[in-house]
Each structure stands twice: as C-alpha cells, then as structure tokens.
Amino acid sequence: MSDLPPPPPGGPLARFRAALAAPRGARRVDALLSSPDPAAAVAALSVTELYELVSEVGLDDASDLVHLATPEQVRGCLDLEVWDRDQPKMELARPWLAALIDAGFEKLGEVWGRLDAEWRALFVKQWTKIYDLTLGEEPDDDPEHPEAPLYFSPDRFFAIRLLGDEDTNRLLTALLADLYRGDLALARHTIMSAHSEPTSELEEQSYRWRAGRMADLGYVDFYDALDLFQPLDADAVKIGEGSEDRFAGAIDDDDAPVNLPVTVAEQVVARSFLARAWDRIGDAVEEERLELALLVLVNKVLAAAKARPGDHAAVRAGADYATSTVSLGLEVLARGDLDRAAAALRSVSMTRLHRVGYTVSLRLARLARGLAPRAATADEPAASVLRALVGPRPWYARELDEPPRPGVRPFESQADVRRVAELLARLTLRIAVAESLGINLVAINELPEPRPDLDDHVRTAIVRVLAGGALEPRPVTEDELRAAAGALERGALPASARARAQSAVLGRLDAARLEAGGGALLTLIDGWLEHVERILAGLGPGKLDERYLGGLLVGDRI
C-alpha cells in the first residue's frame, strides 16, 4: 500500500492496543462520522471491520456508515451477511438496500452497478413475477397471487407483480424507481435478467463470484480448510524457507485496506509469545502482510468449523483458536527465541505455523486416547484433561489454569503443553501402579456407580502394608485400619512407615517389570501417604463411619 505512515512508537502492538482502547460500537461510529473526512475514514475500514462495526451497533444506528461506504465494501458486507454456506438468504439484504435507498438514487445506482449481475437479478426475482410488455406478455390475473399488486416500469417495458409482504413490496418499488432514475440501462438489464434467467443458474453463478472473493479472505471450502489440521512436525519446517503468505496486489491496492478487526487484534495482543515476536517485525508493509495472512487463517478456521462469517461468537472463537495455535507453533519452531520467531513470521506461512502448533497438541491427544479406557475413574483434573483431549480436536482443560475454571481453551504455549504432558505422565504411573496390583481398570468401567476412584486401590493396599500386611488392594477391615493407625506418631507417619510403603510399591512395579518412574513415582507415593495419613489421624475411638473414609476400599465390618 502506498504512502504508508511510519509505525507508531512501540511497534505494531502499540497500534493494536490503541485500536482496542479506541471507541467501540456507537462511539466509534460517532468518531468516524465526526472526523475531518468521514468518507475517507469509512473507506479506510476493511470489509470485515465495517461489517463487524455495523453488526455490533445495528443497521439503524450505522446507516450513515453504509451511506459513505464504497461499493466494494457494501458488496463485501453482503457477501458476509446474505449467504448461509451455499444458500442465499436474500431477506437479509433488505435492510442494507433500504439504507442505500435512503442515501439517494445516486448512491444506490453506484453500489448496484458494482454488485454481481446475477445477484441483482436474483434479488429482484425472489419476490416478483415479471412480464415483458415489449414481447406482448400480458399480466393476466394470477390465481396464485390474486391480491399481489402490479408495478409498471417507468419506460412501460415491464409489468412486475410484487409477491412479497408490504414492506418488501415497498422496498422493491423504491429500488426499481431509483434505478430507473439513475441508470436506465442498468435498471432494464436487472429486470430482464430476473425475467429470463432460471433461479438455479442465478444462484449458482452468484455463489461462484462470492466464493472467489471469500476464498481471497480464507473462506475456502470446508474440505480445503481441513488442511489446517494436517499434522506437520516442526523438524519439517525451516525458518527462512520462503513459504510466507503472499497476496498478489493486496498490499499495494489502496482500495483494499488491510486492518485487523478488533475481534482478531485483541487475540493477537492476548497471545504473549506471538505478540512479542510480532512486535519485532518493524516493517509497516510486512506487518500489513502478516495482518492479512492472519485474517485469512482465522477465516479458514471458521470455514473448517462450518461457521457462518456473520456469527460474531464464532469469529471470536475462531480468532482465539487461530492465534493460540499459531503462537504455540511459532514458539516450538523458534525454540522460545523471539528473534528466531520474528524471522519465522517473515518466512513461514501462517498455515504451516498453525499445523505445527496443532501437531504438538495432537501428540498429547494420541497419548490421552490410549490412556482414556483405563482412566475412566480418574479424579480431577485428570478427568477434565482427558475429556478435553479426546474430542475431535484437542483442547486444553481450564482445570489446569490458575485458578482452575470449568471449560476448555486452545493450547497456546509450551507451558500449556508441559503442564498437560506432566499430568499425563503422572496418570500413566497411577495406571501402571493400579494394574500392577491386578486391577482390571477397563472392566471397572462396566461396574455401576459408585465405582472406586483410580487411586483408591493403591491407597487401600498401602493401608494394609502399614498394618503389617501385604500390598493387596482388597477392602480393608476395621482391625486393619486400627493397626495402620497404630503406626502413627503424634498424628503423622514416621519415616520408617513411609519407607516401608514406598518399598512395597516400588517392589511391586519391579516384579511386574515396569519402569518405576523415579522421582515422579516417589512424589505420587508421598501424595497417597498424605491422604492415608489424614484418614488414619481422623479415626475416633468409636465405631468407624464409612462416610469419612473416602479414598479407601473398606470391608463389610465397617
């Protein structure tokens, strides 16, 4: 793009943050309209920015923006608004056209002439039946629509039966009258096309034109978008490989502004590693290329999710997923080095960075799928982590956040990956210990509730060891609990008792020829012992209440 201003102090992130701090919604509309040159201010918006803003405040409050928008901007907004996958919802275009009619016949004609001819004809055809009077066609009584009014074109070439509701018929009448007033040839061409072309052909060709424009923004076919989720190891990607996204003419075309919508910009700022790497680019043209590349990536994520472009909740979720996954892929590729990451942004496509990030989470998902059948009785946060990983695409369970929260989010950093990997490693050890005791964890899944938790078996076996018995997971008796409690000294297990339990568990794993897990296993055993210690320290002199023995398997005598 020519005559680009120098980047503001602080780099692109300062610009993003300024955009996020700028007026939003109705306040931004007012700011645009009160600027020294409102038409230029509106024209500087990208299609997605304009659409996002109009949708946020509503067309009634944003009609002045539509009056000032360029024909290309309006056409882009209609591309986003009217289509539901490959099906046009022409009724959604009526408020936009009403706003153009309010702007005057000159503006309507300017925009109408830049819309696809097939779309124009399809809109008129949707609610009309057209008679070409020059060919001798007469508007005889229509038994299917006996009350439908007739509109005669000013040149008396056409009689048009209006088949919509009262508001739609009023809109069509005003539309056709203004078209005749502004451009006779354009009006006649629209009506003749609506009269002669089959609806199916108009829809097909309109969709093709729209699909081409949307593909330029990344809204590709669902199956093409799935390329984002093809595994790609970081070793197969090289910084400096020259696969960076290029958009012929887009960066140099002053009629095609490239500005990240606020919904996307706020996600870039929220991704720590991506944001800091982006801030090191220091080249206005390169930054703009990256903004367009990221916008295309977000739109591909939406296409893969079969989300409608006008669904703002979906756009926000898509921006969250895309920026998080790219940030993770960038961090992995750059090995955490921000200078290498900036070089990667310059030379590696957003799609490949996304695939690297997705592949890292996919490895965790594969491990989780292997563990899941044997971990159905695992407690939190392991249960939430497994559920998040084994779905159609892997997610990060917010139970691992600080503070823990319900729900999921995308993986966004190597710290996320390490946290989940460590949990899965501990879960693997917990499963190995339970199975070394002879527990069929898969079969336990078939038992009715309440089922014992995963660690109940080993904690029960440890109690029996503390009572002087063998490491066995069968339910303990009151006598065994009392005997184990006798090992306490001042309410705590002494080092000798702890060492005896550790030795029993490690010996069982050695006998089963399983890797002991070193320090991680000792940490697990310490956790089991602390749980057992709390139970034993709380035993009163009277009859034991099973409700206060959670975490153990107890026998019928209790």
KOLVO-360003 format. One line per field, with one value per residue (C-alpha): x negated, y, z negated; residue in one letter. Coordinates in pm, whole numbers. Layout:
// KOLVO-360003
X	c(X; ...) .
Y	c(Y; ...) .
Z	c(Z; ...) .
res	c(a; ...) .
END
This chain:
// KOLVO-360003
X	c(0; -145; -219; -207; -259; -555; -477; -372; -614; -618; -560; -251; -136; -105; 116; 326; 360; 455; 724; 852; 854; 1028; 1403; 1607; 1957; 2171; 1885; 1666; 1943; 1968; 1589; 1580; 1868; 1722; 1374; 1250; 1316; 1582; 1591; 1216; 1235; 1504; 1327; 1014; 1201; 1158; 1473; 1454; 1405; 1704; 1922; 1818; 1900; 2237; 2337; 2232; 2446; 2720; 2805; 3046; 2762; 2499; 2693; 2470; 2170; 2343; 2416; 2042; 1915; 1760; 1942; 1676; 1728; 2105; 2063; 1826; 2070; 2346; 2111; 2076; 2437; 2656; 2512; 2552; 2289; 2408; 2765; 2859; 3086; 3196; 3424; 3108; 3010; 3325; 3207; 2880; 3061; 3307; 3012; 2876; 3214; 3218; 2879; 3030; 3060; 2703; 2553; 2791; 2701; 2328; 2342; 2597; 2379; 2085; 2283; 2274; 2532; 2661; 2706; 2900; 3132; 3172; 3276; 3547; 3662; 3706; 4031; 4161; 4319; 4213; 4399; 4210; 4469; 4245; 4289; 4664; 4670; 4978; 5014; 5327; 5495; 5272; 5487; 5193; 5148; 5484; 5405; 5049; 5008; 4859; 4576; 4527; 4176; 4141; 4049; 4358; 4139; 4228; 4516; 4397; 4622; 4493; 4512; 4353; 4505; 4597; 4252; 4072; 4300; 4242; 3866; 3877; 4087; 3844; 3544; 3670; 3783; 3442; 3260; 3463; 3395; 3021; 2934; 3196; 2976; 2882; 3247; 3357; 3069; 3157; 3523; 3454; 3208; 3455; 3720; 3519; 3262; 3357; 3324; 3089; 2843; 2851; 2784; 2501; 2321; 2376; 2226; 1924; 1846; 1895; 1694; 1398; 1396; 1440; 1156; 928; 1009; 959; 1322; 1249; 1442; 1477; 1260; 991; 987; 913; 557; 502; 528; 285; 1; -331; -637; -844; -1151; -990; -966; -1269; -1299; -1381; -1213; -1022; -671; -535; -187; -175; 132; 86; 172; 347; 79; 34; 403; 523; 883; 832; 737; 590; 682; 730; 1082; 1085; 1201; 879; 646; 741; 650; 307; 237; 354; 104; -218; -477; -310; -259; -621; -754; -516; -636; -990; -894; -949; -837; -499; -447; -549; -322; -31; -108; -102; 230; 386; 228; 367; 712; 709; 608; 889; 1137; 1004; 1056; 1415; 1460; 1328; 1579; 1858; 1926; 2121; 1895; 2156; 2165; 1965; 1930; 1786; 1549; 1420; 1372; 1201; 964; 886; 812; 607; 386; 333; 232; 5; -160; -229; -364; -584; -722; -803; -966; -1169; -1256; -1136; -1372; -1192; -1439; -1402; -1027; -1025; -1229; -979; -687; -865; -940; -689; -322; -58; 92; -234; -280; 77; 15; -298; -105; 183; -55; -203; 140; 228; -58; 91; 432; 296; 148; 474; 676; 452; 499; 869; 1018; 814; 858; 1237; 1229; 953; 1028; 987; 807; 710; 1070; 1121; 787; 873; 1218; 1063; 802; 1001; 1261; 1246; 970; 754; 825; 661; 871; 909; 897; 518; 531; 464; 719; 890; 1203; 1453; 1441; 1166; 948; 692; 332; 130; -217; -481; -400; -49; -199; -439; -163; 58; -234; -334; 22; 45; -290; -162; 160; -38; -222; 102; 250; -67; -61; 308; 261; -46; 194; 403; 681; 862; 930; 1116; 1354; 1420; 1569; 1857; 1944; 2241; 2184; 2045; 1717; 1385; 1160; 839; 614; 846; 686; 327; 421; 610; 311; 82; 303; 266; -115; -111; 98; -173; -20; -97; -38; 307; 598; 887; 1104; 951; 1123; 1165; 892; 651; 737; 677; 348; 236; 336; 111; -186; -123; -349; -187; 67; -190; -353; -718; -991; -1018; -648; -674; -983; -803; -513; -746; -945; -631; -503; -842; -896; -559; -646; -987; -824; -589; -894; -757; -966; -943; -927; -1193; -1116; -772; -661; -802; -607; -290; -354; -405; -68; 104; -60; 52; 411; 388; 228; 521; 772; 584; 530; 903; 1012; 1204; 1234; 1595; 1746; 1595; 1816; 1754; 1850; 1526; 1306; 1323; 1032; 1019; 1196; 1347; 1500; 1842; 1741; 1727) .
Y	c(0; 338; 629; 417; 619; 526; 272; 437; 434; 94; -104; -286; -394; -29; 17; -287; -169; 177; 21; -180; 130; 336; 394; 84; 38; 352; 569; 454; 525; 877; 919; 812; 1040; 1339; 1303; 1577; 1349; 1092; 931; 867; 741; 487; 388; 312; 31; -321; -508; -720; -412; -236; -544; -606; -246; -236; -567; -452; -136; -242; -102; 154; 322; 260; 363; 672; 437; 247; 578; 653; 301; 219; -17; -279; -251; -290; -586; -747; -691; -855; -1145; -1192; -1123; -1288; -1634; -1939; -2170; -2204; -2084; -1717; -1561; -1262; -1130; -1042; -797; -588; -365; -292; -194; 16; 207; 265; 387; 635; 763; 868; 724; 821; 614; 326; 323; 342; 40; -156; -129; -290; -584; -909; -900; -1244; -1133; -826; -1036; -1296; -1033; -889; -1234; -1351; -1159; -1081; -1222; -1020; -965; -822; -595; -542; -912; -900; -1066; -953; -955; -1167; -1244; -1466; -1717; -1799; -1436; -1264; -979; -914; -558; -470; -227; -84; 30; 399; 308; 83; -209; -430; -514; -658; -845; -788; -1107; -1002; -864; -498; -382; -587; -460; -103; -163; -316; -29; 228; 28; -1; 362; 484; 258; 398; 747; 694; 449; 337; 69; -80; -93; -266; -513; -609; -668; -857; -1087; -1152; -1228; -1460; -1640; -1953; -1911; -2208; -2063; -1722; -1878; -2095; -1811; -1569; -1823; -1871; -1499; -1469; -1785; -1644; -1325; -1513; -1751; -1447; -1385; -1750; -1862; -2174; -2496; -2698; -2980; -2740; -2573; -2908; -2872; -2664; -2983; -3197; -3299; -3123; -3182; -2878; -3052; -3033; -2653; -2429; -2065; -1885; -2150; -1885; -2024; -1695; -1595; -1362; -1187; -1056; -688; -680; -489; -232; -175; 138; 29; -283; -170; -437; -375; -650; -645; -565; -920; -1056; -782; -840; -1207; -1121; -897; -1173; -1427; -1342; -1514; -1429; -1069; -1016; -1177; -970; -655; -721; -706; -331; -305; -150; -339; -669; -606; -545; -865; -1053; -896; -1013; -1358; -1391; -1273; -1536; -1801; -1706; -1730; -2075; -2187; -2064; -2250; -2570; -2522; -2464; -2135; -1856; -1550; -1325; -1525; -1298; -1554; -1796; -1529; -1458; -1831; -1876; -1587; -1732; -2076; -1950; -1709; -1956; -2240; -2018; -1883; -2237; -2344; -2034; -2092; -2456; -2370; -2083; -2281; -1988; -1735; -1414; -1313; -1653; -1622; -1285; -1442; -1729; -1487; -1330; -1657; -1928; -1933; -1895; -2227; -2412; -2244; -2342; -2702; -2722; -2596; -2833; -3129; -3065; -3084; -3384; -3585; -3526; -3628; -3959; -4038; -3941; -4171; -4460; -4388; -4299; -4653; -4729; -4389; -4359; -4344; -4083; -3777; -3410; -3252; -3566; -3641; -3294; -3308; -3640; -3520; -3209; -3408; -3700; -3500; -3436; -3179; -3149; -2868; -2750; -2808; -2490; -2709; -2672; -2292; -2086; -2055; -2364; -2299; -2516; -2546; -2562; -2328; -2377; -2470; -2152; -2209; -2467; -2415; -2547; -2848; -2921; -2895; -3144; -3376; -3388; -3471; -3748; -3888; -3898; -4056; -4323; -4405; -4416; -4659; -4871; -4900; -4994; -5257; -5397; -5473; -5685; -5429; -5454; -5085; -5141; -5386; -5143; -4907; -5151; -5152; -4946; -4632; -4573; -4709; -4679; -4396; -4482; -4430; -4596; -4933; -4835; -4627; -4928; -5154; -4905; -4911; -5287; -5254; -5003; -5255; -5516; -5699; -5737; -5481; -5601; -5387; -5584; -5383; -5325; -5417; -5206; -5412; -5332; -4963; -4960; -5141; -4896; -4602; -4752; -4675; -4300; -4098; -3775; -3796; -3844; -4137; -4177; -4209; -4581; -4637; -4422; -4608; -4941; -4827; -4687; -5007; -5216; -5013; -4997; -5369; -5449; -5246; -5412; -5754; -5655; -5537; -5186; -4869; -4723; -4360; -4230; -3910; -3875; -4205; -4115; -3788; -3986; -4226; -3931; -3792; -4125; -4146; -3796; -3889; -4209; -4019; -3775; -4063; -4256; -3946; -3878; -4220; -4184; -4439; -4535; -4721; -4606; -4419; -4520; -4171; -4038; -4297; -4160; -4271; -4625; -4951; -5076; -5409; -5503; -5489; -5109) .
Z	c(0; 96; -137; -449; -766; -982; -1253; -1579; -1872; -2034; -1714; -1589; -1934; -2031; -1726; -1817; -2175; -2056; -1838; -2134; -2354; -2086; -2097; -2025; -1892; -1871; -1999; -1713; -1463; -1602; -1584; -1218; -1121; -1307; -1155; -916; -615; -712; -366; -374; -732; -641; -319; -525; -703; -576; -478; -792; -1013; -858; -881; -1242; -1335; -1157; -1308; -1655; -1659; -1415; -1074; -1216; -1405; -1138; -827; -783; -756; -477; -302; -300; -229; 106; 343; 278; -97; -63; 169; -81; -366; -161; -91; -467; -559; -299; -244; -466; -316; 46; -15; 30; -233; -31; -303; -498; -222; -254; -544; -362; -43; -241; -387; -34; 89; -199; -80; 257; 605; 699; 418; 483; 852; 778; 547; 750; 1060; 875; 741; 937; 1217; 1117; 756; 864; 1078; 804; 550; 778; 892; 531; 480; 831; 1141; 1445; 1773; 2072; 2234; 2539; 2619; 2579; 2239; 2051; 1671; 1668; 1341; 1131; 940; 713; 609; 664; 422; 542; 671; 1011; 1070; 1420; 1506; 1596; 1956; 1975; 2087; 1791; 1563; 1237; 997; 642; 438; 109; -205; -229; -342; -78; 200; 86; 92; 443; 577; 437; 560; 919; 932; 815; 1058; 1349; 1224; 1204; 1483; 1732; 1890; 1553; 1445; 1767; 1752; 1393; 1476; 1799; 1622; 1342; 1605; 1826; 1613; 1411; 1035; 1004; 1255; 1090; 750; 883; 1058; 769; 533; 760; 768; 395; 323; 517; 315; -10; 81; 109; -259; -352; -344; -144; -105; -425; -294; -172; -514; -681; -551; -864; -1067; -871; -1106; -1043; -1260; -1350; -1206; -861; -879; -837; -930; -606; -390; -191; -237; -375; -263; 36; 169; 522; 533; 197; 12; 289; 360; 183; 245; 33; -319; -544; -906; -1159; -1302; -1672; -1745; -1593; -1714; -2076; -2041; -1898; -2195; -2431; -2291; -2473; -2252; -1920; -2028; -2136; -1817; -1601; -1776; -1648; -1279; -1246; -883; -805; -479; -637; -933; -698; -510; -840; -935; -610; -648; -999; -890; -613; -867; -1105; -819; -726; -1086; -1059; -731; -892; -1174; -920; -1097; -933; -883; -1041; -1365; -1596; -1873; -1616; -1481; -1831; -1899; -1561; -1629; -1972; -1827; -1531; -1727; -2012; -1780; -1569; -1884; -2004; -1665; -1648; -1997; -1918; -1585; -1730; -2045; -2252; -2092; -1992; -1721; -1557; -1595; -1415; -1134; -1119; -1086; -790; -613; -712; -619; -886; -779; -842; -1181; -1269; -1162; -1379; -1682; -1614; -1577; -1922; -2082; -1865; -2017; -2360; -2228; -2098; -2438; -2607; -2380; -2480; -2848; -2847; -2857; -3169; -3333; -3341; -3721; -3743; -3955; -3869; -3699; -3507; -3408; -3258; -3079; -2916; -2806; -2652; -2463; -2322; -2127; -1752; -1818; -2130; -2378; -2696; -3009; -3215; -3527; -3492; -3489; -3798; -3939; -3796; -3591; -3405; -3028; -2769; -2564; -2285; -2362; -2329; -2477; -2551; -2919; -2844; -2669; -2955; -3212; -3028; -2946; -3312; -3414; -3155; -3272; -3631; -3513; -3328; -3650; -3850; -3598; -3600; -3980; -3986; -3716; -3894; -4181; -3945; -3893; -3558; -3503; -3176; -3342; -3627; -3370; -3332; -3701; -3822; -4026; -4275; -4144; -4326; -4210; -4030; -4334; -4588; -4511; -4586; -4892; -5030; -4962; -5138; -5448; -5457; -5436; -5725; -5922; -5871; -5574; -5206; -4931; -4827; -4702; -4861; -5104; -5446; -5770; -6082; -6250; -5969; -5985; -6360; -6314; -6047; -6269; -6535; -6314; -6357; -6583; -6705; -6423; -6144; -5973; -6071; -5811; -5868; -5788; -5478; -5363; -5412; -5191; -4926; -4916; -4877; -4580; -4408; -4463; -4306; -3996; -3973; -3999; -3715; -3515; -3490; -3485; -3834; -3723; -3961; -4146; -3988; -4140; -4481; -4464; -4386; -4676; -4908; -4797; -4862; -5203; -5297; -5205; -5409; -5698; -5713; -5724; -5992; -6205; -6197; -6325; -6651; -6929; -6845; -6553; -6224; -5978; -5618; -5502; -5650; -5484; -5130; -4918; -5059; -4989; -5313; -5414; -5540; -5909; -5898) .
res	c(m; s; d; l; p; p; p; p; p; g; g; p; l; a; r; f; r; a; a; l; a; a; p; r; g; a; r; r; v; d; a; l; l; s; s; p; d; p; a; a; a; v; a; a; l; s; v; t; e; l; y; e; l; v; s; e; v; g; l; d; d; a; s; d; l; v; h; l; a; t; p; e; q; v; r; g; c; l; d; l; e; v; w; d; r; d; q; p; k; m; e; l; a; r; p; w; l; a; a; l; i; d; a; g; f; e; k; l; g; e; v; w; g; r; l; d; a; e; w; r; a; l; f; v; k; q; w; t; k; i; y; d; l; t; l; g; e; e; p; d; d; d; p; e; h; p; e; a; p; l; y; f; s; p; d; r; f; f; a; i; r; l; l; g; d; e; d; t; n; r; l; l; t; a; l; l; a; d; l; y; r; g; d; l; a; l; a; r; h; t; i; m; s; a; h; s; e; p; t; s; e; l; e; e; q; s; y; r; w; r; a; g; r; m; a; d; l; g; y; v; d; f; y; d; a; l; d; l; f; q; p; l; d; a; d; a; v; k; i; g; e; g; s; e; d; r; f; a; g; a; i; d; d; d; d; a; p; v; n; l; p; v; t; v; a; e; q; v; v; a; r; s; f; l; a; r; a; w; d; r; i; g; d; a; v; e; e; e; r; l; e; l; a; l; l; v; l; v; n; k; v; l; a; a; a; k; a; r; p; g; d; h; a; a; v; r; a; g; a; d; y; a; t; s; t; v; s; l; g; l; e; v; l; a; r; g; d; l; d; r; a; a; a; a; l; r; s; v; s; m; t; r; l; h; r; v; g; y; t; v; s; l; r; l; a; r; l; a; r; g; l; a; p; r; a; a; t; a; d; e; p; a; a; s; v; l; r; a; l; v; g; p; r; p; w; y; a; r; e; l; d; e; p; p; r; p; g; v; r; p; f; e; s; q; a; d; v; r; r; v; a; e; l; l; a; r; l; t; l; r; i; a; v; a; e; s; l; g; i; n; l; v; a; i; n; e; l; p; e; p; r; p; d; l; d; d; h; v; r; t; a; i; v; r; v; l; a; g; g; a; l; e; p; r; p; v; t; e; d; e; l; r; a; a; a; g; a; l; e; r; g; a; l; p; a; s; a; r; a; r; a; q; s; a; v; l; g; r; l; d; a; a; r; l; e; a; g; g; g; a; l; l; t; l; i; d; g; w; l; e; h; v; e; r; i; l; a; g; l; g; p; g; k; l; d; e; r; y; l; g; g; l; l; v; g; d; r; i) .
END
